[in-house]
Amino acid sequence: MRNTLCLRAGLLAALLSGCSGGPTVQQTTGQDHVWHQRFLREHLTLTLLDSNTVEFTSDRLHPAHPTGKDDSKLRVGSSLIMVDDHASTTYVIRSLAATDAYVDYEAKFDHRSFGKDLITIDTGTVTVPYAKP
């Protein structure tokens, strides 16, 4: 009985103190736009194949759903990922125009290893010019 009362008192204290049991999630839009624009222009090469397909090469990004067949071709809606110990970024081909690809991004960073109970998520859209033939 005493253990049950202590458990209930602990739960009540956690609820009253605003303890949610997980990290705070902070969402932004376009906060890191410039960084992602620069990163993709330096580490991603796109060649337009047709109105729905590009061929890509990259030294940092990988297909989100590799098939093993021809993973160098991406269609509108396809994704590329970059993951490390504390962060992950997903890039999705939104649309293909005459000179640029429009790429949506979602970047997540987990600050808990650095002493903050926080996960930040930034989303946005950047343009990536096609490689010159």
C-alpha beads as a LAMMPS data file, in Angstrom:
LAMMPS data file: protein, C-alpha beads

133 atoms
132 bonds

1 atom types
1 bond types

-500.0 500.0 xlo xhi
-500.0 500.0 ylo yhi
-500.0 500.0 zlo zhi

Masses

1 110.0

Atoms # bond

1 1 1 0.000 0.000 0.000
2 1 1 2.799 2.406 0.926
3 1 1 4.591 1.712 -2.404
4 1 1 1.364 2.424 -4.305
5 1 1 0.948 5.750 -2.487
6 1 1 4.549 6.716 -3.227
7 1 1 4.093 5.829 -6.904
8 1 1 0.880 7.850 -7.122
9 1 1 2.504 10.810 -5.343
10 1 1 5.440 10.654 -7.766
11 1 1 3.139 10.571 -10.784
12 1 1 1.092 13.467 -9.432
13 1 1 4.257 15.513 -8.813
14 1 1 5.454 14.791 -12.362
15 1 1 2.114 15.856 -13.826
16 1 1 1.950 19.023 -11.761
17 1 1 5.517 19.996 -12.671
18 1 1 4.754 19.724 -16.384
19 1 1 6.882 16.646 -16.939
20 1 1 5.861 15.126 -20.245
21 1 1 8.235 12.175 -20.100
22 1 1 9.977 13.085 -23.359
23 1 1 12.113 15.762 -24.919
24 1 1 10.753 19.109 -26.019
25 1 1 10.255 19.238 -29.798
26 1 1 10.877 22.596 -31.453
27 1 1 9.659 22.918 -35.049
28 1 1 10.694 25.659 -37.457
29 1 1 10.213 26.368 -41.146
30 1 1 13.096 27.596 -43.273
31 1 1 15.410 28.393 -40.380
32 1 1 18.271 26.405 -41.969
33 1 1 17.286 27.100 -45.587
34 1 1 20.605 28.725 -46.552
35 1 1 22.633 25.845 -45.097
36 1 1 20.594 23.192 -46.960
37 1 1 20.731 25.188 -50.210
38 1 1 24.537 25.400 -49.981
39 1 1 24.941 21.792 -48.839
40 1 1 22.912 20.358 -51.727
41 1 1 24.669 22.508 -54.309
42 1 1 28.034 21.246 -53.010
43 1 1 27.192 17.563 -52.451
44 1 1 24.447 16.668 -54.933
45 1 1 24.613 16.596 -58.712
46 1 1 21.344 16.227 -60.616
47 1 1 20.913 15.576 -64.327
48 1 1 17.420 15.932 -65.792
49 1 1 16.433 12.777 -67.717
50 1 1 12.754 13.548 -68.388
51 1 1 9.920 15.561 -66.839
52 1 1 9.656 13.172 -63.852
53 1 1 13.160 11.728 -63.461
54 1 1 16.648 12.899 -62.539
55 1 1 19.887 11.023 -62.230
56 1 1 21.886 11.849 -59.113
57 1 1 25.370 11.481 -57.730
58 1 1 26.355 12.451 -54.202
59 1 1 29.207 11.955 -51.779
60 1 1 26.916 12.272 -48.713
61 1 1 23.344 11.271 -49.603
62 1 1 21.770 7.868 -50.164
63 1 1 18.373 6.752 -51.488
64 1 1 15.880 6.431 -48.647
65 1 1 14.475 3.199 -50.114
66 1 1 17.231 1.522 -52.141
67 1 1 16.039 -1.125 -54.557
68 1 1 19.422 -2.375 -55.689
69 1 1 18.411 -1.966 -59.341
70 1 1 19.178 1.555 -60.504
71 1 1 19.344 3.673 -57.367
72 1 1 20.964 6.573 -59.216
73 1 1 17.618 7.557 -60.768
74 1 1 15.060 9.512 -58.755
75 1 1 11.491 10.287 -59.680
76 1 1 9.358 13.101 -58.295
77 1 1 8.451 12.013 -54.750
78 1 1 11.668 9.992 -54.247
79 1 1 13.793 10.694 -51.185
80 1 1 17.432 10.896 -50.247
81 1 1 18.675 10.646 -46.662
82 1 1 21.654 11.673 -44.599
83 1 1 22.025 10.249 -41.091
84 1 1 24.630 10.552 -38.350
85 1 1 24.656 9.909 -34.588
86 1 1 22.576 12.961 -33.627
87 1 1 20.901 14.151 -36.804
88 1 1 18.929 12.956 -39.786
89 1 1 17.812 14.789 -42.881
90 1 1 15.391 13.624 -45.535
91 1 1 15.311 15.348 -48.920
92 1 1 12.307 14.697 -51.180
93 1 1 12.177 15.625 -54.864
94 1 1 9.074 17.845 -54.954
95 1 1 9.070 18.858 -58.610
96 1 1 11.311 19.206 -61.643
97 1 1 11.389 22.441 -63.637
98 1 1 13.336 23.334 -66.776
99 1 1 16.550 24.382 -64.974
100 1 1 16.144 23.344 -61.310
101 1 1 14.775 20.642 -59.048
102 1 1 12.633 21.737 -56.097
103 1 1 13.612 19.693 -53.062
104 1 1 11.764 19.600 -49.730
105 1 1 13.807 18.886 -46.617
106 1 1 13.121 17.791 -43.058
107 1 1 16.124 18.035 -40.753
108 1 1 16.021 16.635 -37.213
109 1 1 18.667 17.180 -34.548
110 1 1 18.678 15.486 -31.137
111 1 1 20.343 17.708 -28.524
112 1 1 20.042 15.231 -25.611
113 1 1 23.652 13.998 -25.877
114 1 1 24.731 17.610 -25.400
115 1 1 22.762 18.143 -22.190
116 1 1 19.523 19.590 -23.594
117 1 1 16.231 17.705 -23.496
118 1 1 15.397 18.979 -26.982
119 1 1 14.815 17.785 -30.531
120 1 1 14.714 20.419 -33.268
121 1 1 12.997 19.861 -36.607
122 1 1 13.335 22.290 -39.497
123 1 1 11.469 21.946 -42.799
124 1 1 11.646 23.876 -46.031
125 1 1 12.169 23.802 -49.778
126 1 1 15.343 24.568 -51.717
127 1 1 16.215 24.620 -55.411
128 1 1 19.039 22.610 -56.921
129 1 1 20.213 23.508 -60.424
130 1 1 20.847 20.671 -62.861
131 1 1 24.396 19.824 -63.888
132 1 1 25.543 21.404 -67.112
133 1 1 25.859 18.807 -69.916

Bonds

1 1 1 2
2 1 2 3
3 1 3 4
4 1 4 5
5 1 5 6
6 1 6 7
7 1 7 8
8 1 8 9
9 1 9 10
10 1 10 11
11 1 11 12
12 1 12 13
13 1 13 14
14 1 14 15
15 1 15 16
16 1 16 17
17 1 17 18
18 1 18 19
19 1 19 20
20 1 20 21
21 1 21 22
22 1 22 23
23 1 23 24
24 1 24 25
25 1 25 26
26 1 26 27
27 1 27 28
28 1 28 29
29 1 29 30
30 1 30 31
31 1 31 32
32 1 32 33
33 1 33 34
34 1 34 35
35 1 35 36
36 1 36 37
37 1 37 38
38 1 38 39
39 1 39 40
40 1 40 41
41 1 41 42
42 1 42 43
43 1 43 44
44 1 44 45
45 1 45 46
46 1 46 47
47 1 47 48
48 1 48 49
49 1 49 50
50 1 50 51
51 1 51 52
52 1 52 53
53 1 53 54
54 1 54 55
55 1 55 56
56 1 56 57
57 1 57 58
58 1 58 59
59 1 59 60
60 1 60 61
61 1 61 62
62 1 62 63
63 1 63 64
64 1 64 65
65 1 65 66
66 1 66 67
67 1 67 68
68 1 68 69
69 1 69 70
70 1 70 71
71 1 71 72
72 1 72 73
73 1 73 74
74 1 74 75
75 1 75 76
76 1 76 77
77 1 77 78
78 1 78 79
79 1 79 80
80 1 80 81
81 1 81 82
82 1 82 83
83 1 83 84
84 1 84 85
85 1 85 86
86 1 86 87
87 1 87 88
88 1 88 89
89 1 89 90
90 1 90 91
91 1 91 92
92 1 92 93
93 1 93 94
94 1 94 95
95 1 95 96
96 1 96 97
97 1 97 98
98 1 98 99
99 1 99 100
100 1 100 101
101 1 101 102
102 1 102 103
103 1 103 104
104 1 104 105
105 1 105 106
106 1 106 107
107 1 107 108
108 1 108 109
109 1 109 110
110 1 110 111
111 1 111 112
112 1 112 113
113 1 113 114
114 1 114 115
115 1 115 116
116 1 116 117
117 1 117 118
118 1 118 119
119 1 119 120
120 1 120 121
121 1 121 122
122 1 122 123
123 1 123 124
124 1 124 125
125 1 125 126
126 1 126 127
127 1 127 128
128 1 128 129
129 1 129 130
130 1 130 131
131 1 131 132
132 1 132 133
